[in-house]
Amino acid sequence: MINYQKFVLDNGLQVLVHEDHGTKIAVLNILYKVGSRNEIKGKTGLAHYFEHLMFGSSKNVPVFDTALEKVGGSCNAFTNTDITNFYITLPAANIETAFWLESDRMLQLNLSEKTIETQRKVVIEEFKQRYLNQPYGDVHHHIRKLAYDTHPYQWPTIGANLEDIINYKREDVEEFYFTHYRPDNAVMVVAGDVTLEQVKHLAEKWFGDIPSGQIPKKTINQELPQASKKTATVQADVPTDALYKVYHMPAKMQDGYLESDLITDIIGFGRSSILEQQLVKNGNIFASIGAYIYGTVDPGLMVFSGKMEKGQTAENAEKALDEVVQAFLESSISNETLTKVKNQAEAMKTYESVQILNRAMSLAYYAHLGDADLYQTEYEKKTQIPADQILDWARNILREENSSVLYYKGT
């Protein structure tokens, strides 16, 4: 359990305070409830683009990083399908600088033509380097487009294509900013050598006058249940074939989500997993294989991905994978296996909680889901799930008509 106290400003900004006086540093973490799920076709990638824009300049801050470095601080951010998260670490004595910097870019970010164009070029170059010019770099573009028909999860966070980024207009950028980067769409966590009263004072001083958002969010189209198997083949200049087989699964807070997480832990996580042992160590088709989930706010995907040995085809690999999955569905899960994956979950949770930054990010994430206490209660719930319940969900999810398969083939 992470101890915290919380309050809400009149403009809707949620603030959580985690006091830890065993350190001399402090973290200010701001999570905005915006990701690629809040975009529309033709204007994709805006959330990720704003991650870059927010490190440009604001009315009173010519260069964000320079102002922070002067007080011994560092910062970074990440964007995914559901959220954008900014964080600052600095000596606790200088915490007010973090409040100033974050409030200034929330209230009055620089959206000049020069800034917009500079960051557009940066994002276009990132798109080319990471997704177009890397072997298998565009895999998740293809997977998402295949698996989703209507939901914005059908494109990755970087955006559906370069054209969308190239064609952003100034009004698109301004509308996205004034819709999503508002205090009532954010969660702020302040952690470290701080006090509740200190944070209350600074939050009111620096954020209290920022107006709430006035632009309503667009409706997000939800995906209908998949009725039949989907397949697609991609030819590319890659060294070997690769297979990606995905299944629709429940959303983060829905029944079946934690079971889905355990399914992939059992079947596809680590060297002792079923897939690794049967398909890599004792097989000749796969060079590597694993399984994981998209842990998304709306219903996501359970992913099986692997690369083939030289000369082996993705189609043959799918047959071998299906045999192992079917055997898993017809088997039972031993107490030893279940204990092992739950111990792994406990070890990961313990490791994550060591750093104060991780604690701050965890509080922000679960607060955005509705309750910061979910960080603990979700873990406790996960450790109590019985083996037969995991298998029931596996049989419900791992159905052929619920699958989408990408055969990524070398030319």
Sine and cosine of phi, psi and omega as CSV:
sin_phi,cos_phi,sin_psi,cos_psi,sin_omega,cos_omega
0.00,0.00,0.74,-0.67,0.07,-1.00
-0.99,-0.14,0.86,-0.51,0.00,-1.00
-0.96,0.29,0.64,-0.77,0.03,-1.00
-0.35,-0.94,0.32,-0.95,0.17,-0.99
-0.79,-0.62,0.41,-0.91,-0.09,-1.00
-0.63,-0.77,0.39,-0.92,0.13,-0.99
-0.43,-0.90,0.23,-0.97,-0.03,-1.00
-0.77,-0.64,0.77,-0.64,0.07,-1.00
-0.96,0.27,0.30,-0.95,-0.02,-1.00
-0.87,0.49,-0.44,0.90,0.00,-1.00
-1.00,0.09,0.05,1.00,0.08,-1.00
0.99,-0.17,-0.08,1.00,0.01,-1.00
-0.92,0.38,0.86,-0.50,0.09,-1.00
-0.99,0.13,0.74,-0.68,-0.01,-1.00
-0.79,-0.61,0.79,-0.62,0.07,-1.00
-0.88,-0.47,0.65,-0.76,-0.03,-1.00
-0.85,-0.53,0.84,-0.55,0.05,-1.00
-0.90,-0.44,0.97,-0.25,-0.02,-1.00
-0.99,0.11,0.78,-0.62,0.09,-1.00
-0.62,-0.79,0.99,-0.14,-0.09,-1.00
-1.00,0.00,0.20,0.98,0.11,-0.99
-1.00,0.05,0.05,1.00,0.02,-1.00
-0.76,-0.65,0.32,-0.95,0.05,-1.00
-0.95,-0.31,0.19,0.98,0.02,-1.00
-0.95,-0.32,0.20,-0.98,0.07,-1.00
-0.64,-0.77,0.44,-0.90,0.04,-1.00
-0.83,-0.56,0.72,-0.70,0.18,-0.98
-0.89,-0.46,0.89,-0.45,-0.06,-1.00
-0.88,-0.48,0.81,-0.58,0.07,-1.00
-0.87,-0.49,0.86,-0.51,0.06,-1.00
-0.97,-0.26,0.83,-0.55,0.13,-0.99
-0.99,-0.16,0.71,-0.70,-0.04,-1.00
-0.99,0.15,0.90,0.44,0.01,-1.00
-0.53,-0.85,0.74,-0.67,0.08,-1.00
-0.53,-0.85,-0.29,-0.96,-0.04,-1.00
-0.92,0.40,-0.31,0.95,0.05,-1.00
-0.92,0.38,-0.27,0.96,-0.01,-1.00
-1.00,-0.10,0.17,0.99,0.00,-1.00
-0.99,-0.17,0.18,-0.98,0.05,-1.00
-0.81,-0.58,0.34,-0.94,0.02,-1.00
-0.84,0.55,0.65,-0.76,-0.01,-1.00
1.00,-0.01,-0.30,0.95,0.01,-1.00
-0.71,-0.70,0.72,0.70,-0.05,-1.00
-1.00,0.09,0.37,-0.93,0.03,-1.00
1.00,0.06,0.04,1.00,-0.07,-1.00
-0.91,0.41,-0.61,0.80,-0.01,-1.00
-0.89,0.46,-0.72,0.70,0.04,-1.00
-0.91,0.42,-0.65,0.76,0.04,-1.00
-0.85,0.52,-0.63,0.78,0.01,-1.00
-0.94,0.34,-0.45,0.89,0.11,-0.99
-0.84,0.55,-0.65,0.76,0.04,-1.00
-0.95,0.30,-0.72,0.70,-0.03,-1.00
-0.84,0.54,-0.61,0.79,-0.09,-1.00
-0.93,0.37,-0.25,0.97,0.06,-1.00
-0.99,-0.16,0.17,0.98,0.05,-1.00
-0.98,0.19,-0.99,-0.16,0.02,-1.00
-0.51,-0.86,0.30,-0.95,0.10,-1.00
-0.74,-0.67,-0.03,-1.00,-0.17,-0.99
-0.81,0.58,-0.68,0.73,-0.07,-1.00
-0.95,-0.31,0.10,0.99,-0.05,-1.00
-0.77,-0.63,0.99,-0.13,-0.04,-1.00
-0.89,0.46,-0.67,0.74,0.02,-1.00
-0.68,-0.74,0.92,-0.40,-0.11,-0.99
-0.85,0.53,-0.80,0.61,-0.08,-1.00
-0.88,0.47,-0.64,0.77,-0.03,-1.00
-0.89,0.46,-0.70,0.72,0.01,-1.00
-0.88,0.47,-0.60,0.80,-0.02,-1.00
-0.97,0.26,-0.65,0.76,-0.02,-1.00
-0.89,0.46,-0.50,0.87,0.00,-1.00
-0.89,0.46,-0.41,0.91,0.01,-1.00
-0.94,-0.35,0.35,0.94,0.10,-1.00
0.97,0.23,0.40,0.92,-0.05,-1.00
-0.97,-0.22,0.23,-0.97,0.10,-0.99
-0.64,-0.77,0.34,-0.94,-0.07,-1.00
-0.48,-0.88,0.28,-0.96,0.11,-0.99
-0.23,-0.97,-0.06,-1.00,-0.03,-1.00
-0.30,-0.95,0.26,-0.97,0.16,-0.99
-0.52,-0.85,0.43,-0.90,0.04,-1.00
-0.80,-0.60,0.63,-0.78,0.15,-0.99
-0.70,-0.71,-0.31,-0.95,-0.05,-1.00
-0.89,0.45,-0.46,0.89,-0.19,-0.98
-0.90,-0.44,-0.47,0.88,-0.11,-0.99
-0.63,-0.78,0.30,-0.95,0.24,-0.97
-0.82,-0.57,0.78,-0.62,-0.14,-0.99
-0.82,-0.57,0.84,-0.55,0.03,-1.00
-0.92,-0.40,0.67,-0.75,0.00,-1.00
-0.61,-0.79,0.58,-0.82,0.01,-1.00
-0.80,-0.60,0.74,-0.67,0.13,-0.99
-0.88,-0.48,0.73,-0.68,-0.04,-1.00
-0.33,-0.94,0.21,-0.98,0.09,-1.00
-0.85,0.53,0.69,-0.73,-0.08,-1.00
-0.85,0.53,-0.50,0.87,0.00,-1.00
-0.90,0.44,-0.34,0.94,-0.04,-1.00
-0.95,-0.30,0.35,0.94,-0.11,-0.99
-0.86,0.51,-0.50,0.87,-0.04,-1.00
-0.89,0.45,-0.49,0.87,0.05,-1.00
-0.87,0.49,-0.63,0.78,0.02,-1.00
-0.90,0.43,-0.65,0.76,0.05,-1.00
-0.87,0.49,-0.70,0.71,0.00,-1.00
-0.87,0.49,-0.75,0.66,-0.05,-1.00
-0.89,0.46,-0.74,0.67,-0.06,-1.00
-0.93,0.36,-0.61,0.79,-0.01,-1.00
-0.93,0.36,-0.58,0.81,-0.04,-1.00
-0.93,0.38,-0.62,0.78,0.00,-1.00
-0.99,0.16,-0.34,0.94,0.12,-0.99
-0.96,0.28,-0.60,0.80,-0.07,-1.00
-1.00,0.08,-0.66,0.75,-0.19,-0.98
-0.52,-0.85,0.89,0.45,0.06,-1.00
-0.90,0.43,0.57,-0.82,0.05,-1.00
-0.97,0.24,0.93,-0.37,0.03,-1.00
-0.90,-0.45,0.65,0.76,0.05,-1.00
-0.94,0.35,0.34,-0.94,0.01,-1.00
-0.85,0.53,-0.65,0.76,-0.01,-1.00
-0.89,0.46,-0.71,0.70,0.00,-1.00
-0.91,0.42,-0.69,0.73,0.01,-1.00
-0.86,0.51,-0.71,0.71,-0.04,-1.00
-0.95,0.31,-0.62,0.79,0.02,-1.00
-0.87,0.49,-0.75,0.66,-0.02,-1.00
-0.95,0.30,-0.48,0.88,0.08,-1.00
-0.87,0.49,-0.70,0.71,0.01,-1.00
-0.89,0.45,-0.64,0.77,0.02,-1.00
-0.88,0.47,-0.72,0.69,-0.04,-1.00
-0.94,0.35,-0.63,0.78,0.04,-1.00
-0.88,0.48,-0.67,0.74,0.02,-1.00
-0.91,0.41,-0.64,0.77,0.05,-1.00
-0.88,0.47,-0.68,0.73,0.02,-1.00
-0.85,0.53,-0.72,0.69,-0.03,-1.00
-0.91,0.42,-0.72,0.70,-0.08,-1.00
-0.94,0.35,-0.69,0.72,-0.14,-0.99
-1.00,0.01,-0.46,0.89,-0.16,-0.99
-0.90,-0.45,-0.51,0.86,-0.05,-1.00
-0.99,-0.17,-0.52,0.85,-0.11,-0.99
-0.95,-0.30,0.19,0.98,0.06,-1.00
-0.94,-0.33,0.67,-0.74,0.10,-1.00
-0.83,0.55,0.75,-0.66,-0.03,-1.00
0.91,0.42,0.20,0.98,-0.11,-0.99
-0.89,0.45,-0.48,0.88,-0.05,-1.00
-0.99,-0.14,0.26,0.97,-0.05,-1.00
-0.80,0.60,-0.76,0.65,-0.11,-0.99
-0.96,0.27,-0.35,0.94,0.20,-0.98
-0.88,0.48,-0.73,0.68,-0.04,-1.00
-0.94,0.35,-0.68,0.73,-0.02,-1.00
-0.87,0.49,-0.76,0.65,-0.05,-1.00
-0.90,0.43,-0.68,0.73,0.01,-1.00
-0.89,0.46,-0.57,0.82,0.01,-1.00
-0.96,0.28,-0.71,0.71,-0.15,-0.99
-0.98,0.20,-0.52,0.85,-0.07,-1.00
-0.94,-0.33,0.71,-0.71,0.04,-1.00
-0.99,-0.16,-0.61,0.79,-0.13,-0.99
-0.82,-0.57,-0.53,0.85,-0.10,-1.00
-0.95,0.30,0.54,-0.84,0.05,-1.00
-0.89,0.47,-0.19,0.98,0.12,-0.99
-0.90,0.44,-0.08,1.00,-0.02,-1.00
-0.95,0.30,-0.09,1.00,0.15,-0.99
-0.76,-0.65,0.47,-0.88,0.02,-1.00
-0.96,0.29,0.16,-0.99,-0.04,-1.00
-0.87,0.49,-0.57,0.82,-0.01,-1.00
-0.90,0.44,-0.41,0.91,-0.04,-1.00
0.84,-0.54,0.35,-0.94,-0.05,-1.00
-0.94,0.33,-0.60,0.80,-0.05,-1.00
-0.31,-0.95,0.21,-0.98,0.00,-1.00
-0.91,0.42,-0.55,0.83,-0.07,-1.00
-0.86,0.52,-0.64,0.77,0.02,-1.00
-0.86,0.51,-0.71,0.71,-0.03,-1.00
-0.92,0.39,-0.67,0.74,0.00,-1.00
-0.87,0.49,-0.56,0.83,-0.14,-0.99
-0.99,-0.10,0.08,1.00,0.09,-1.00
-0.82,0.58,0.74,-0.67,0.12,-0.99
-0.98,-0.21,0.35,-0.94,-0.04,-1.00
-0.82,0.57,-0.64,0.77,-0.02,-1.00
-0.92,0.39,-0.50,0.86,0.08,-1.00
-0.90,0.44,-0.71,0.70,-0.03,-1.00
-0.91,0.42,-0.72,0.70,-0.01,-1.00
-0.90,0.43,-0.68,0.74,0.00,-1.00
-0.89,0.46,-0.67,0.75,-0.01,-1.00
-0.90,0.44,-0.66,0.75,0.01,-1.00
-0.89,0.45,-0.78,0.63,-0.08,-1.00
-0.97,0.25,-0.23,0.97,0.09,-1.00
-0.99,0.10,-0.69,0.72,-0.24,-0.97
-0.94,-0.34,-0.47,0.88,-0.10,-0.99
-0.99,-0.13,0.84,0.54,-0.05,-1.00
-0.89,-0.45,0.40,-0.92,-0.05,-1.00
-0.87,0.49,-0.57,0.82,-0.02,-1.00
-0.98,0.21,-0.01,1.00,0.08,-1.00
-0.91,-0.41,0.37,0.93,-0.11,-0.99
-0.72,-0.69,0.40,-0.92,0.15,-0.99
-0.81,-0.59,0.80,-0.60,0.04,-1.00
-0.93,-0.37,0.77,-0.63,0.09,-1.00
-0.88,-0.47,0.77,-0.63,0.09,-1.00
-0.89,-0.45,0.84,-0.54,-0.10,-1.00
-0.74,-0.67,0.45,-0.89,0.05,-1.00
0.89,-0.45,-0.55,-0.84,-0.08,-1.00
-0.99,0.13,0.92,0.38,-0.01,-1.00
-0.72,-0.69,0.20,-0.98,0.07,-1.00
-0.84,-0.54,0.37,-0.93,0.01,-1.00
-0.85,0.52,-0.73,0.68,-0.04,-1.00
-0.90,0.45,-0.63,0.77,0.04,-1.00
-0.88,0.48,-0.72,0.70,-0.02,-1.00
-0.93,0.38,-0.64,0.77,0.06,-1.00
-0.84,0.54,-0.72,0.70,-0.01,-1.00
-0.89,0.46,-0.74,0.68,-0.05,-1.00
-0.94,0.34,-0.60,0.80,0.02,-1.00
-0.90,0.43,-0.70,0.72,0.01,-1.00
-0.92,0.40,-0.65,0.76,-0.03,-1.00
-0.89,0.45,-0.72,0.69,-0.15,-0.99
-0.99,-0.12,-0.45,0.89,-0.07,-1.00
-0.91,-0.41,-0.27,0.96,-0.13,-0.99
-0.86,0.52,-0.52,0.85,-0.07,-1.00
-1.00,-0.05,-0.03,1.00,0.01,-1.00
-0.96,0.26,0.82,-0.58,-0.05,-1.00
-0.93,0.36,0.49,-0.87,0.09,-1.00
-0.93,0.38,0.25,-0.97,0.03,-1.00
-0.94,0.34,0.62,-0.79,-0.02,-1.00
-0.93,-0.38,-0.21,0.98,-0.05,-1.00
-0.99,-0.13,0.84,-0.54,0.00,-1.00
-0.93,0.38,0.56,-0.83,0.05,-1.00
-0.96,0.29,0.49,-0.87,0.04,-1.00
-0.96,0.27,0.52,-0.86,0.05,-1.00
-0.93,0.38,0.68,-0.73,0.02,-1.00
-0.99,-0.11,0.86,-0.52,0.01,-1.00
-0.94,0.35,0.83,-0.56,-0.02,-1.00
-1.00,0.00,0.54,-0.84,-0.05,-1.00
-0.98,0.21,0.66,-0.75,0.11,-0.99
-0.99,0.11,0.40,-0.91,0.05,-1.00
-0.84,0.55,0.63,-0.78,0.00,-1.00
-0.99,0.15,0.72,-0.69,-0.10,-0.99
-0.97,-0.23,-0.33,0.95,-0.03,-1.00
-0.50,-0.87,0.41,-0.91,-0.03,-1.00
-0.88,0.47,0.64,-0.77,0.07,-1.00
-0.90,-0.44,0.59,-0.81,0.06,-1.00
-0.67,-0.74,0.44,-0.90,0.10,-0.99
-0.48,-0.88,0.52,-0.85,0.04,-1.00
-0.86,-0.51,0.73,-0.68,0.04,-1.00
-0.87,-0.50,0.75,-0.67,0.10,-1.00
-0.97,-0.24,0.77,-0.64,-0.02,-1.00
-0.45,-0.89,0.24,-0.97,0.01,-1.00
-0.99,0.12,0.98,0.18,0.01,-1.00
-0.80,-0.60,0.43,-0.90,-0.11,-0.99
-0.93,0.38,-0.56,0.83,0.00,-1.00
-0.59,-0.81,0.27,-0.96,0.12,-0.99
-0.90,0.43,0.41,-0.91,0.10,-0.99
-0.67,-0.74,0.49,-0.87,-0.02,-1.00
-0.84,-0.54,0.71,-0.70,0.07,-1.00
-0.74,-0.67,0.92,-0.39,0.01,-1.00
-0.87,-0.50,0.85,-0.53,-0.09,-1.00
-0.82,-0.57,0.47,-0.88,0.00,-1.00
-0.76,-0.65,0.64,-0.77,0.09,-1.00
-0.93,0.38,0.63,-0.78,-0.07,-1.00
-0.60,-0.80,0.21,-0.98,-0.05,-1.00
-0.91,0.42,0.34,-0.94,0.02,-1.00
-0.97,0.23,0.16,-0.99,-0.11,-0.99
-0.77,0.64,-0.69,0.73,-0.09,-1.00
-0.98,-0.21,0.18,0.98,-0.03,-1.00
-1.00,-0.05,0.38,-0.93,0.15,-0.99
-0.85,0.53,0.67,-0.75,0.03,-1.00
0.99,-0.15,-0.26,0.97,-0.02,-1.00
-0.92,0.38,-0.76,0.65,-0.03,-1.00
-0.91,0.41,-0.58,0.81,0.07,-1.00
-0.90,0.44,-0.62,0.78,0.04,-1.00
-0.88,0.47,-0.66,0.75,0.03,-1.00
-0.87,0.49,-0.69,0.73,0.01,-1.00
-0.93,0.37,-0.58,0.82,0.03,-1.00
-0.84,0.54,-0.77,0.64,-0.04,-1.00
-0.94,0.34,-0.52,0.85,0.08,-1.00
-0.89,0.46,-0.69,0.72,-0.05,-1.00
-0.94,0.33,-0.73,0.69,-0.16,-0.99
-1.00,0.05,-0.42,0.91,-0.17,-0.99
-0.61,-0.79,0.25,0.97,-0.03,-1.00
-0.95,-0.32,0.87,-0.50,0.11,-0.99
1.00,0.04,0.14,-0.99,-0.10,-1.00
-0.95,0.32,-0.34,0.94,0.00,-1.00
-1.00,-0.07,0.07,1.00,-0.05,-1.00
-0.93,0.36,0.31,-0.95,-0.01,-1.00
-0.86,0.50,-0.72,0.69,-0.03,-1.00
-0.90,0.44,-0.70,0.71,-0.02,-1.00
-0.89,0.45,-0.70,0.71,-0.05,-1.00
-0.93,0.38,-0.70,0.72,-0.12,-0.99
-1.00,0.04,-0.54,0.84,-0.11,-0.99
-0.98,-0.21,-0.36,0.93,0.01,-1.00
-0.95,-0.30,-0.86,0.51,-0.05,-1.00
-0.91,0.42,-0.66,0.75,-0.05,-1.00
-0.91,-0.42,0.45,0.89,0.04,-1.00
-0.70,-0.72,0.14,-0.99,-0.03,-1.00
-0.81,-0.59,0.21,0.98,-0.03,-1.00
-0.99,-0.17,-0.72,0.69,-0.06,-1.00
-1.00,-0.06,0.73,-0.69,0.18,-0.98
-1.00,0.08,-0.51,0.86,0.04,-1.00
-0.36,-0.93,0.46,-0.89,0.06,-1.00
-0.32,-0.95,0.51,-0.86,0.04,-1.00
-0.39,-0.92,0.11,-0.99,0.02,-1.00
-0.63,-0.78,0.59,-0.81,0.00,-1.00
-0.35,-0.93,0.10,-1.00,0.00,-1.00
-0.85,-0.53,0.46,-0.89,0.23,-0.97
-0.99,0.10,0.95,-0.32,-0.04,-1.00
-0.99,0.11,0.97,0.25,-0.19,-0.98
-0.96,-0.28,0.39,-0.92,-0.02,-1.00
-0.91,0.42,-0.62,0.79,0.13,-0.99
-0.98,-0.18,0.26,-0.97,-0.04,-1.00
-0.76,0.65,0.73,-0.68,-0.14,-0.99
-0.90,-0.43,-0.50,-0.86,-0.07,-1.00
-0.76,-0.65,0.62,-0.79,0.22,-0.98
-0.99,-0.14,0.83,-0.56,-0.18,-0.98
-0.91,-0.41,0.76,-0.65,0.19,-0.98
-0.92,-0.40,0.86,-0.50,-0.05,-1.00
-0.72,-0.70,0.66,-0.75,0.02,-1.00
-0.40,-0.91,0.43,-0.90,0.10,-1.00
-0.94,-0.34,0.58,-0.81,-0.10,-1.00
-1.00,0.03,0.38,-0.93,0.22,-0.97
-0.92,0.39,0.40,-0.92,-0.01,-1.00
-0.81,0.58,0.77,-0.64,0.05,-1.00
1.00,0.00,-0.23,0.97,0.02,-1.00
-1.00,0.04,0.56,-0.83,-0.06,-1.00
-0.99,-0.15,0.43,-0.90,0.04,-1.00
-0.90,0.43,-0.54,0.84,0.01,-1.00
-0.91,0.42,-0.69,0.72,0.06,-1.00
-0.92,0.40,-0.57,0.82,0.02,-1.00
-0.90,0.44,-0.63,0.78,0.02,-1.00
-0.89,0.46,-0.66,0.75,0.02,-1.00
-0.87,0.49,-0.69,0.73,0.01,-1.00
-0.91,0.41,-0.65,0.76,0.04,-1.00
-0.89,0.46,-0.71,0.70,-0.03,-1.00
-0.87,0.50,-0.61,0.79,0.01,-1.00
-0.90,0.44,-0.68,0.73,-0.01,-1.00
-0.93,0.37,-0.67,0.75,0.02,-1.00
-0.90,0.44,-0.68,0.73,0.00,-1.00
-0.89,0.46,-0.66,0.75,0.04,-1.00
-0.89,0.46,-0.61,0.79,0.05,-1.00
-0.89,0.45,-0.68,0.73,-0.02,-1.00
-0.91,0.41,-0.46,0.89,-0.04,-1.00
-1.00,-0.07,-0.01,1.00,-0.07,-1.00
-0.98,-0.20,-0.19,-0.98,0.14,-0.99
-0.84,-0.54,0.37,-0.93,0.01,-1.00
-0.99,-0.17,0.85,-0.53,-0.04,-1.00
-0.95,0.31,0.41,-0.91,0.06,-1.00
-0.87,0.49,-0.59,0.81,0.00,-1.00
-0.89,0.46,-0.70,0.71,0.00,-1.00
-0.91,0.42,-0.70,0.72,-0.02,-1.00
-0.91,0.42,-0.65,0.76,0.04,-1.00
-0.89,0.46,-0.65,0.76,-0.03,-1.00
-0.88,0.47,-0.74,0.67,-0.06,-1.00
-0.94,0.33,-0.53,0.84,0.04,-1.00
-0.95,0.31,-0.55,0.83,0.10,-0.99
-0.92,0.40,-0.60,0.80,0.06,-1.00
-0.88,0.47,-0.66,0.75,0.01,-1.00
-0.90,0.44,-0.65,0.76,0.02,-1.00
-0.91,0.42,-0.68,0.73,0.00,-1.00
-0.89,0.45,-0.66,0.75,0.01,-1.00
-0.91,0.42,-0.67,0.74,0.00,-1.00
-0.90,0.44,-0.67,0.75,0.02,-1.00
-0.90,0.44,-0.70,0.71,0.00,-1.00
-0.88,0.47,-0.69,0.73,-0.04,-1.00
-0.91,0.43,-0.52,0.86,-0.09,-1.00
-0.99,0.12,-0.10,1.00,-0.02,-1.00
-0.91,0.41,-0.73,0.68,-0.04,-1.00
-0.99,0.12,0.68,-0.74,-0.03,-1.00
-0.91,0.42,-0.53,0.85,0.04,-1.00
-0.88,0.47,-0.68,0.73,0.02,-1.00
-0.89,0.46,-0.62,0.79,0.04,-1.00
-0.90,0.44,-0.68,0.74,0.01,-1.00
-0.89,0.45,-0.69,0.72,-0.02,-1.00
-0.92,0.39,-0.62,0.79,0.03,-1.00
-0.90,0.44,-0.70,0.71,0.04,-1.00
-0.87,0.49,-0.69,0.73,0.00,-1.00
-0.90,0.45,-0.69,0.72,-0.06,-1.00
-0.90,0.44,-0.74,0.68,-0.04,-1.00
-0.96,0.28,-0.49,0.87,0.11,-0.99
-0.90,0.44,-0.62,0.79,0.01,-1.00
-0.93,0.37,-0.42,0.91,0.08,-1.00
-0.98,0.22,-0.27,0.96,0.04,-1.00
0.72,-0.70,-0.39,0.92,-0.06,-1.00
-0.28,-0.96,0.89,-0.46,-0.02,-1.00
-0.88,0.47,-0.41,0.91,0.02,-1.00
-0.91,0.40,-0.29,0.96,0.04,-1.00
-0.87,0.50,-0.42,0.91,0.05,-1.00
-0.81,0.59,-0.66,0.75,0.00,-1.00
-1.00,0.03,-0.71,0.70,-0.10,-1.00
-0.92,0.38,-0.55,0.83,0.05,-1.00
-0.90,0.44,-0.68,0.74,0.03,-1.00
-0.89,0.46,-0.70,0.72,0.00,-1.00
-0.89,0.45,-0.64,0.77,0.04,-1.00
-0.90,0.44,-0.66,0.76,-0.02,-1.00
-0.88,0.47,-0.63,0.78,-0.05,-1.00
-0.96,0.29,-0.20,0.98,-0.03,-1.00
-0.98,-0.17,-0.02,1.00,-0.08,-1.00
-0.96,0.29,0.81,-0.58,-0.01,-1.00
-0.98,0.19,0.31,-0.95,-0.08,-1.00
-0.88,0.48,-0.66,0.75,-0.06,-1.00
-0.92,0.39,-0.49,0.87,0.04,-1.00
-0.94,0.35,-0.60,0.80,0.06,-1.00
-0.90,0.44,-0.70,0.71,0.00,-1.00
-0.92,0.38,-0.59,0.81,0.05,-1.00
-0.86,0.51,-0.70,0.71,0.01,-1.00
-0.94,0.34,-0.57,0.82,0.05,-1.00
-0.87,0.49,-0.68,0.74,0.00,-1.00
-0.94,0.35,-0.48,0.88,0.03,-1.00
-0.96,0.27,-0.61,0.79,-0.09,-1.00
-1.00,0.02,-0.70,0.71,-0.14,-0.99
-0.99,0.10,0.85,0.52,0.07,-1.00
-0.96,-0.29,0.59,-0.81,-0.08,-1.00
-0.86,0.50,-0.64,0.77,-0.02,-1.00
-0.94,0.34,-0.21,0.98,0.03,-1.00
-0.99,-0.14,0.13,0.99,-0.11,-0.99
-0.96,-0.27,0.43,-0.90,0.16,-0.99
-0.75,-0.66,0.76,-0.65,-0.15,-0.99
-0.82,-0.57,0.80,-0.60,0.06,-1.00
-0.94,-0.34,0.86,-0.50,0.10,-0.99
-0.99,-0.13,0.96,-0.29,-0.05,-1.00
-0.99,-0.15,0.95,-0.32,-0.24,-0.97
-0.89,-0.46,0.64,-0.77,0.07,-1.00
-0.96,0.29,0.51,-0.86,-0.01,-1.00
-1.00,0.07,0.00,0.00,0.00,0.00
